[in-house]
Amino acid sequence: MAHFFSDKAIENFKTVQTPFYYYNTELLKKTLQVATSEAKKYDYHIHYAVKANANQQILSIIREAGVGADCVSGGEIQAALKAGFSAEKIVFAGVGKADWEINLGLDENIFCFNAESIPELEVINELAAKKSKTAQIALRINPEVDAHTHHHITTGTKENKFGINLDQLDGVLNKLQTLASLKLIGIHFHIGSQLLETEPFFMLCKRTLEIQEQLAKRGISLENINFGGGLGIDYNDPDNHLIPDFKTYFEIFHKHFPVKSGQQVHFEPGRSIVGQCGALISKVLYVKEGSFKKFAVLDAGFTELIRPALYDAYHKIENLTSDEAEETYDVVGPICESSDCFGKALTLNKAHRGDIFALRSAGAYGEIMASQYNCRKLPEAYFI
C-alpha cells in the first residue's frame, strides 16, 4: 500500500476545518480480509469490539465483512443493530449492565451475555423470567494471566473489577443451578489490551484447558470458548506494520488450545481491526518558544485523542506540510490542563503556524473517546 496520505489528500486537508478524524477505508477492508481469512482457517468466530470505534460508516464496513459485534453497553448494542449486525452475532459484556440494557439484549435475542458476578446472574435471570425467556450466558472468568501491558488496560487478574475469580467459580456454578431462566453456553476471557507478546496468549490457552477440565468433572461441557481480544498494533512504525500479525495470533490458539467436537471458539478484536486505519488531523496554532524548549501548539487536544493523557500512550506524529530541517518540539493541545500533551522532545520537520500535523494510529479509542470538555465541538470524520 502507498503512503498513508496521498499528496491530494494533504492538499485537501488545508481546506477543511481542523481537527478532524481521517479514515482509510481501503486499509480497513484489507485488515478485515486478513483477519477473517486467518480466523476462517480454524473456523474461529470474530466479534468486533465496538468500544474501539463506533462510527456508523466504520461499523457498516465491518459488518459487511461478516463478523459479529462485541458490545459493552446498551448504546453499543443499539449502534451495532443500526449498522446492520445480526443480533445472533452480538455478545454483551461489561461488569455493570443496567436493567434496561439487559432487557434490550433479551428483547433483541442477542447471542450471549458475558456475565461477571452472581448478582448480575440473578438480575439477568429475574428479567428473563419476567419475559418468559431463557438467557444464554457465558461466564467471564479471570484466568490470572499477566498481560504485560499498561495497568489501566490489564483486565484478567484478581485485582481488576472484571470477571469471576478462579476461587469463586465453584460457588458461581452452584448458584447457576438454581437460576432456571439462564443457560450456560460457555466461558469468556479478556486479559488486557495492546498485547504485543505471545506468551500471555499461550498462558491463557493453558489456563483455559485447566478450567475446562475442572468443569468437565462437574459434568459441564462448554459449547463456546471466547478468548476476548487484546492483540496490539505498532504505534511506533505504523507505515511498515499497517496490518497486525493475525496469522501468528490465531496460530497460537490453534496450536495450544485443541477444540473439542462441536465446540466453537470466539475472539473479540477491536484495536487490531481499526487502529491503523484512522488518524487525527490537526493544524498548528502557534509555535511557542520557552526558555528551554519549543512547543508546537495544535488545535487538537486530549478532547480529540485522550490516550496520551490517560495512558502516557505514544502516537507517531508527522508534519505533513513541511520538508524543512528537523527540530525538537513538545507537541501540545489547547486544553486548559497540563496533561494535554501529545508528546515531548519529538523530532519533526520545522513547524510553522498553519502546518498540518497527523497523529497516527488513531482509528481506535480516538473518535469514540472524544469529549466536549472546555465546551469544544466534537470533530467531523472524513473517509477515503
LODOKOL-474342 format. One record per atom (N, C-alpha, C, CB): residue in one letter; x negated, y negated, z. Coordinates in steps of 0.1 Angstrom, whole numbers, plus 5000, padded with zeros to 4 digits. Atoms other than C-alpha are relative to their C-alpha. Glycine has a CB too. Layout:
BEGIN
AXYZ...
***
This chain:
BEGIN
M499250125000M500050005000M499149885000M501050005012A500750125001A498849654992A500049935014A500549914989H500150074988H498049405019H501449975005H499249864999F498650014994F501049355042F500749884995F499949995015F499450135005F501648995030F499549974986F499749885009S500350045013S501748914993S499749855000S501150044990D500250145001D500548574981D501349924998D499049974988K498750065002K504048494970K500849985014K500950074990A499450014987A505348575005A499449895008A499950145007I500650104991I502848355022I500449864995I498450014999E499550135006E503848064998E501449975005E499950004985N498650024995N507448125008N500149965015N500850124997F500050034985F506648115045F499949855003F498850085006K500250144998K505647755041K501349924999K499049944990T498850075002T509147665031T501150045010T500550024986V499049944991V511047855058V499849955015V500150155000Q500250054987Q511747725093Q499450115009Q501449955006T500649904991T509547905118T500449975015T498449994999P500549875003P509248105139P501250094994P499550065013F499049905005F510948405122F499450145000F500649964986Y500549865001Y510648785120Y500050044985Y500950105009Y500249955014Y509448935087Y499950155000Y498849934994Y499949855000Y510249295079Y499750054986Y501350055004N500449945013N508649505051N500850135000N498550034999T499149885000T511449755043T499450114992T501449964994E500749895008E509249945018E499250085010E499149944989L500849934990L506950035047L500950075009L499149905008L499149934992L509850125069L500550134994L501249915004K499549885006K511250365044K498950104998K500549964986K501149905001K507750525038K499850065013K498849934995T500249944986T507350565076T501150105003T500049895010L498949904998L510750735078L499850124992L501349934997Q500249895009Q509950955049Q498950105006Q499649964986V501049924994V506751075066V500550075012V498749915002A499549954987A508351115100A501050124998A500649895008T498949905002T511351315087T499450124993T501249944992S500549885008S509351535063S499150085010S499249954988E500849924991E506851635091E500950075010E499049905007A499149934991A509751705115A500750114994A501049895006K499349905007K511551905089K499350134999K500449954986K500849885001K508652145087K500450105011K498549975001Y499849914988Y509652285121Y501549995004Y499249965012D498550014997D513452205119D500249925013D500650145002Y499950094988Y512951935146Y501149894996Y498749945004H499050115001H515651665151H499549875005H501450045007I500450134996I514951295153I501249915003I499149934989H499150114996H516951035171H499249875002H500850045013Y500850134999Y515650685166Y500449935012Y500349914987A499850074988A515250495198A500449854997A498750005009V499550135004V517450195192V499449885008V501650005002K500650114992K515849995220K498849934994K499750055014A501250065006A512849935198A500449884991A499250104992N499650115009N514749725173N501450044995N499149994987A498649975003A518549705168A500549904989A500849985013N499550085012N518649465138N500850094991N498849944992Q499049925007Q521649585118Q499450054987Q501249934998Q500549955013Q519749605085Q498950105002Q499349884992I501049904997I516849795101I500850135004I499249955012L499249884996L519450035117L500650074988L501149965010S499449945012S521150085084S499050084992S500749904991I501049935007I517950185067I499650135007I498749914998I500449884992I517050425095I501150114999I499749965014R498949905001R520550585094R500050064986R501349925002E500149945014E520150635056E499050114999E499749894990A501049895000A517150855064A500550135006A498749955007G499449874995G519451105080G499850035015G499650114992V500349974986V518251075116V501249955009V498749935004G499050044990G520351025148G499549885007G500350115009A500350124992A520250755174A499950045015A501149894999D500249994985D518850745210D500449875006D498550045003C499550124994C520750485230C499950005015C501549984996V500150014985V520250355265V501049895005V498649965003S498950094995S523350125268S501250024991S499549855000G498850005008G526850095256G499949914988G501249965008G500250095012G525849805234G499250064989G499349885005E500849935010E523250025217E500950104993E498850065006I499149915006I525950285211I500949934989I500950075010Q499250075009Q528150025195Q499249954988Q500649875007A500950045011A525249895174A499850124990A498749945005A500349885008A524450245162A501350044992A499650125008L498749975007L528150315153L500349904989L501150015010K499750105010K528449985135K499150024988K499749865006A501049985011A525350075114A500350134993A498650005005G499649885007G527050405104G499450135006G499649994987F500449884994F525350655127F501150095004F499049975012S499049914996S527350965133S500050025015S499950144993A499949984986A528550995169A499450145004A501449995006E500549874997E527551365167E498450005001E500450104989K501550005000K523851255164K499649895010K499549964986I500450114990I523950995193I499850075013I501149905001V500349964986V522251075226V500049875009V498750085001F499850124991F522850845256F499250025013F501549975003A500849994988A520150805282A500149875008A498550024996G500050124992G519550555309G500350035015G501049894995V499949974986V519250555347V501349935006V498849965008G498850074995G522250315352G501149984990G499549875005K498950015009K525150395330K501349955007K500350144993A498750054994A528250185338A501250084995A500249854996D498949925003D531650335338D500549984985D501249975009W499450035013W532750155306W499150064989W500149854998E500949945010E529550285288E500250154999E498649975004I499749855000I530250645299I501350034992I500150055014N498749985007N533850605287N499949984985N501149905006L500350025014L532650475254L499550124994L499149884998G500649885005G530450775249G501050125000G498950045009L499049905000L533351005259L501049984989L500750015014D499050035010D535850835236D499550024986D500549855001E500649995013E533450845207E499550144997E498849904998N500449865002N532551215213N498550014996N500850074990I501549995003I528751155213I499550135003I499349895008F500649874999F526451445212F499750045014F498850014991C500649964987C524951435247C499849875009C498850084998F500450094990F524551235279F498750065006F501149975011N501249964993N520951255292N500149955014N498749944993A499650044986A521851245329A498750015009A501150095005E501250024992E519351145356E500150015015E499549864997S499949984986S520851205390S501450075003S500049865007I498849944995I523551385410I501249895000I499950065014P498950095000P525651065415P500549974986P499549875006E499650025014E525551005377E500850124995E498849974991L499349885005L526651365370L501450005006L499350135005E498750014994E529551315395E500949904993E499949975015V499250105006V530751005378V500450044986V499349864999I499649955013I530551145343I501050115001I498750064992N499049894998N532451455355N501449945003N499550095011E498750064996E535151235371E500749934988E499849905011L499550085011L535551015340L500450104989L499049904995A499749905011A535551315316A501350085004A498950104998A498849934996A538151495337A501349924998A499950045015K498950095002K540451195335K500550004986K499749865004K499750005015K540351225297K500250144995K498849934992S499949865004S540651605298S499050044990S501450034995K501249975009K537251625281K498950075008K499549884993T501349954994T534051815287T498949934994T499950164997A501150085005A530951605285A498850094999A499749885009Q501349925002Q527751765271Q498949925007Q499750024985I501050064991I524851705295I498650064997I500450025014A501449964999A521051725292A499449945013A499249974987L500650054988L519151685325L498749944996L499950115010R501350075002R516451425323R499150035012R500149854998I500949954989I513551575343I498749924999I499850154998N501450064999N510351405355N499050125000N499849925013P501049895000P507651655344P498749985007P499750044985E501250034992E505051485365E498750014991E499950085012V501150005009V502751435335V499549854998V500450054986D500550135002D500451135334D499849964986D498649995008A500050035015A500950955301A498849914997A501249924997H501250085003H497750745304H500349884992H498950094993T499650135007T499450425294T500349905010T501350034991H499750114991H500450095309H501050045011H500449874993H499149954989H502150145343H501449954998H499549955013H498650055003H505149935331H500850094991H499949864995I499349925010I505850185304I499750155002I499649964986T500149864996T505050515322T501350045007T498750025010T498749974996T508250695329T500250145005T501049974989G499849864998G507651055337G499450055013G499550084989T500649954987T506251065373T501049975012T498749935002K499150014988K507851075408K500249865004K499450085012E499950144996E507250705414E500949924991E498749935001N499250075009N509350605384N501550025004N499850054986K498650004997K513050525386K500850114992K500649874998F499349915009F513850765358F500050155004F499449984986G500049855000G514951125358G500150075014G498850044994I499949914988I515151415383I498750065003I501150114997N501349954996N512051515402N500150165000N499649955013L500049855001L511051885399L500450065013L498650044997D499649944987D511551945436D501549985003D499249955011Q498650024998Q515151825432Q500950094990Q500449864998L499349935011L516052045402L501050115005L499050064990D499149894995D517452345421D501349945006D499350085010G498850064994G519852115441G500949944989G499549895009V499150065011V521051945409V500750114993V499149924990L499349885007L521752285392L501150065009L498950104997N499049954991N523652395423N501249914999N499550015015K498950105001K525752075421K500750024987K499549865002L499449995013L526352125384L501150114999L499050024989Q499149895000Q528052455391Q501449965005Q499550115008T498750044994T530852265409T500749894991T499749945014L499450115008L531452005381L500650064987L498949894997A499449925010A533952165358A500149934987A501450045004S499950075013S534051885332S498749974993S500849875003L501350015006L530351905324L499550134994L499049945010K500649885006K528552145301K498549974998K500750034986L501550025002L524752175304L499650064987L499350075012I500549955014I523252205269I498549994999I500749924989G501450025002G519652115275G499349925011G499749954987I500850094991I516851925292I499349894992I499050085008H500550115007H515351595283H498849945008H501149894999F501250064995F511951425289F499749874993F498850105000H500650115007H510351095282H498949955010H501049884997I501150024990I506851055298I499449864999I499050104998G500550135002G506050705285G499949954986G498649995007S500150065014S505350475255S498649974997S500949884999Q501350045006Q502450385233Q498950105004Q499649865005L501049904997L500650715238L499250034988L500850135005L501049985011L497550755217L499250125001L499249884998E500849874997E496051065233E501050124998E499449995014T499149885002T497351415225T500250085013T499350094990E500049914988E496651565260E501349995008E498949965009P498750014993P499851425276P501150084994P500449865002F499049935007F501951585249F499850155002F500049974985F500349864997F500151915254F500450045014F498550034999M499649984986M500751895292M501550015001M499449905009L498550005000L504451815285L500550144995L500549894992C499649875005C504752135265C499850115010C499250044987K500349914990K503152335292K501050005011K498649985006R499150014989R505352195319R501550044996R500049855005T498649965005T508552245297T500150155000T500249944986L499949854999L507752615294L500250055014L498750064994E499849974986E507452635332E501449985004E499049935008I498650034996I510752465337I501050094993I500449854996Q499149905007Q512452685310Q500050135007Q499550014986E500149874993E511152995328E500849995013E498650045002Q499350024988Q512452855361Q501550014998Q499649875007L498550005003L515952805346L500450144996L500349894990A499649875005A515953145329A500250105012A498950064991K499949924988K515553305364K501449985006K498949975010R498650034995R518953145372R501050034990R500149855004G499149965011G520453285340G500449884991G501250055006I499750125008I520352945323I499150004987I499849875007S500750015013S519352945286S500349864994S500450114990L499950145005L518652605270L500249994985L498849925004E499750015014E520252525237E499149894994E501449974997N500750125005N518352195234N498949965009N501049884998I501150064993I514952065244I499749864993I498750094999N500250145005N514551685240N498749955006N501249915003F501350044995F510851575243F499949845000F499050054991G500150145000G511751205240G499149944990G499549955014G500950065009G509350965223G498649985006G500649874994G501350034994G506150795231G498849984991G499650095010L501150015009L503950815200L499649854998L500350074987G500550145001G501850495198G499749964986G498949975009I500550055013I500750275169I498749925002I501149904994D501250074999D497550095161D500249854999D499050054989Y499850155000Y497849735172Y498749934996Y500449965014N501350065003N494149665166N499749994985N498950075007D500349995014D493949765130D501250054992D498850094997P498849955007P497449785115P499950034986P501149905002D500049985014D496549755079D499450144996D499149894993N500649875003N494450075080N500850115006N498650005004H499249894993H497050265101H501449955001H499450035014L498750055001L500350145089L501150105004L500449954986I499149894997I502050485094I499350095011I500450084988P500649924989P501350675127P499850154995P500950005012D500349865004D500051035126D501150095005D498650045006F498949914997F503351215127F499650154998F501349974992K500449865003K501651525113K499450075012K499050004988T500649954988T499451575143T501050015012T498849925004Y499150014989Y502151475167Y501050125001Y500949874999F499149895000F504651735156F499350135001F500949994988E500849884999E501951995152E499750045014E498749994992I500349974986I501151975189I501150075006I499749875008F498849944994F504652065199F500350144993F501249914998H499849875007H504952335172H499050115006H499849994985K501049914996K501652495184K500250045015K498649944998H500049984985H502252465222H501450035006H499349895007F498649974995F506052505225F500750094990F500849875003P499349905009P507352825209P501649985002P499650145002V498650024999V511052765201V500750145000V500549924988K499349874999K513453045211K501150004989K500750015014S499049995010S516053175187S501349925004S500450154998G498850084998G519052935184G499749875008G500950085008Q500450124992Q517152665203Q499749884990Q498850025009Q500350125008Q517052305189Q499149915008Q501349934996V501050094993V514152065196V500249864994V498650054997H499750145003H514751685196H498949915004H501349965006F500950114997F512551375195F500649874999F498750014991E499450145000E513251005201E499049894997E500749985014P501050105003P510650795183P500749864998P499250044987G499550145002G511150415183G498949924994G500549945013R501250095004R507950205182R499350064987R499149995011S500749945011S506350455158S500749994987S499750155003I499250015012I509150415133I499949854995I501550045002V499750145005V509550035132V498849905004V501249955006G501050094994G506449885150G499249934989G499150075008Q500950065010Q504249825119Q500749934989Q499150104995C499350065012C506949715095C500449855003C501350084997G499650134997G507549385113G498949915004G501150005010A500950104995A505649065120A500749885005A498949964989L499550124996L506348745138L499249894993L500049985016I500650115008I505648435116I500249875007I500550004986S499950134992S504848105133S499049904994S499650035015K500850115004K503347765125K499249945011K500849894993V500950074990V500547585143V500649865002V498549994995L499550144997L502047275160L498849905002L500950005012Y501150084997Y498747145173Y498750095002Y500249915013V501349944995V495047235177V499549915011V499050014988K500350084989K494247115211K498650045005K501050025012E501349974995E490647085223E499949975015E498949924992G500250024986G490047135260G498549985003G500550125008S501450024997S486747095279S499250124997S499949975015F500849885003F485647455273F500550084989F500050085013K499449915010K487947595246K500949924991K500750125007K499050065009K490247525217K501350095001K499550004986F498749945000F493947605218F500749984986F500949955011A499150015011A496047685187A501450025006A499750124989V498650004994V499547595199V501050034989V500349865007L499049965010L502247775180L501449965003L499950154998D498650034997D505947715176D500750135005D500749944988A499549884994A506548075187A499450025014A499750134991G500549984987G506248175223G500450145005G500549905010F499649874995F507048465246F501550024999F499550025015T498649995003T510648395239T500250084987T500749874999E499949925012E510048555205E499250135000E499449914988L500849884999L507348815214L499550005015L498950014990I500450004986I507148895251I499050095004I501350025008R500949894996R504849195251R498749955006R499750084988P501350054994P501548995256P500249945014P499449894992A499850054987A503048815286A500450105010A501149895000L499549894991L504749125300L499050115003L501350064994Y500949894998Y502049385295Y498649974997Y500450114990D501350035005D498949195285D499750074987D498950035011A500249925012A499549365252A499349924989A501450044995Y500850075011Y497349285222Y500850024987Y498650074998H499550005013H498849195188H499049934991H501449934999K500950065009K496549125159K500649874994K499650094988I499550135005I496848755148I499249964988I499949895012E500650055012E496048625114E500449864996E500350104988N499750135006N495748275100N500250024985N498949895003L499749965014L497448335066L499649884990L501450044999T500150115009T496747985052T498749935001T501149905002S501350064999S493147915060S498950104996S499749945014D501149915003D489948065045D498749935004D499950034985E501250074995E487547825063E499350095010E500449875007A500849924991A484847945086A500850035013A498749925003E499349964987E485948125118E499649925012E499750155002E500250074987E486347955151E500750085011E500549865000T499549934989T487348075186T501249925006T498950045010Y498850074994Y490847995200Y500750095010Y501049964988D498949944992D493248075227D501349974992D500149955015V498750025008V496548125208V501150005010V500250114989V498950024990V499447995229V501349954994V499549915011G498750055005G503047905226G500549885008G501150115002P499550124994P505247615237P500750015013P500849934990I499149984989I507047775266I499349945013I500250155002C500550064988C506647605300C499650105010C501049905005E500549904991E504847895316E498550034996E500850134999S501449975003S501047975318S499950134994S499249995013S500049865006S501848335308S500350004985S500950095007D499650015014D502948205274D498749994991D500949884997C501349995007C499648315257C500050134992C498849995010F500049885008F499348555228F498650065000F500449964986G501449945000G495548605231G499049895003G499750064986K501150094996K492348445245K498750034992K499850015015A501349995006A489048385228A500150084987A499050065009L499849925013L490348515194L499249934989L501550014997T500850065011T488148465163T501050004988T498850094997L499050035011L490348315135L499449904990L501349965005N500450115009N489848115104N500449875005N500650034986K499750134994K489747745113K501449964998K499149904993A498550034999A493247635123A500249854999A500650055012H499550145001H495047315114H501549995003H499749944985R498650024999R498447175121R500750044987R500449855004G499349965012G500947345098G499650144995G499949904989D500449875004D498947665093D501050115004D498650035005I499149894998I500947985091I499250115007I500750054987F500649894993F500048245117F500950125000F499749965015A499249885000A501248605116A499550085013A499850094987L500349914989L501448815148L500550144996L500749955013R499749875007R501349175135R500650105010R498750054994S499549894992S502949495147S501149965009S498950075008A498950064991A506049305160A501350064996A500049854999G498749945003G508649535145G500750075011G499850104989A499549944988A509149705179A499949905011A499450145003Y500050084988Y510049515210Y499649854997Y499150065010G500250145004G509849175192G501449945000G499349984987E498750065001E513249065180E501050055011E500650034986I499049944991I515149295203I499849945015I499950155001M500250064987M513549135234M499949855001M498750065006A500050155001A513848775223A501049945010A500349954986S499150064990S515348535248S500249854996S499450015014Q499850145003Q516648175248Q499649925012Q501549984998Y500650084989Y514548065278Y499549864994Y498850075006N500350145004N513847685276N501149954990N498649994994C498950035009C517147675256C499550004985C500649865003R500549985013R515347795225R501050084992R498650065000K499249925009K517247925195K499450134996K500349914987L500549875005L516948285185L499649994986L501050115002P500550025014P514848315153P500850094990P498650055000E499449925011E516148445120E499050124996E500249914987A500849895005A514948765104A500150004985A500550145006Y500150005015Y513848795067Y499450144996Y499249884994F500449865004F513249115047F499449994986F501250095000I500549995013I511249205017I500050154996I498549954998
***
